[in-house]
Amino acid sequence: MRQVFFCLILATLMTGPGLAGEVSVEDFQVKTTKDLFDLCTAPDNEPLASHAIHFCHGYLVGAFHYYAASVAGPEGLPLVCPPDPRPSRNETIGMFIQWVKDHPQYWDELPVETEFRFLIEKWPCER
């Protein structure tokens, strides 16, 4: 587990040089996608790095689980259809971080909206 966490941090730092900044307490309010991005890309030497990374994962996974529960069952109409087998959580979050980095026009939007914009673009369901 420690190796996975270290690899995630290293990959995050490599995909976002120059963009990752200091984490502020205000970032934890996740009012914008940029706030979430800052948490997800917290440098290892940042005093709040461990909290930031865990918050990032919890936010993204929690939002996805809520969505999955809301579309479960025969009446559900899913918008996101991940491949089988699904990529790992760390891989998916890494893809999200790169996508956000490549789409700064969404940095001021609500992070949950940006998360699902990414997921729907990445794995849309065929109707």
Secondary structure, DSSP 4 states (H G I P E B T S, - for coil): -HHHHHHHHHHHHHH-TTT-----GGGGG--SHHHHHHHHT--TTSTTHHHHHHHHHHHHHHHHHHHHHHT-STT---SB---SSPPPHHHHHHHHHHHHHH-GGGTTS-HHHHHHHHHHHHSBPP-
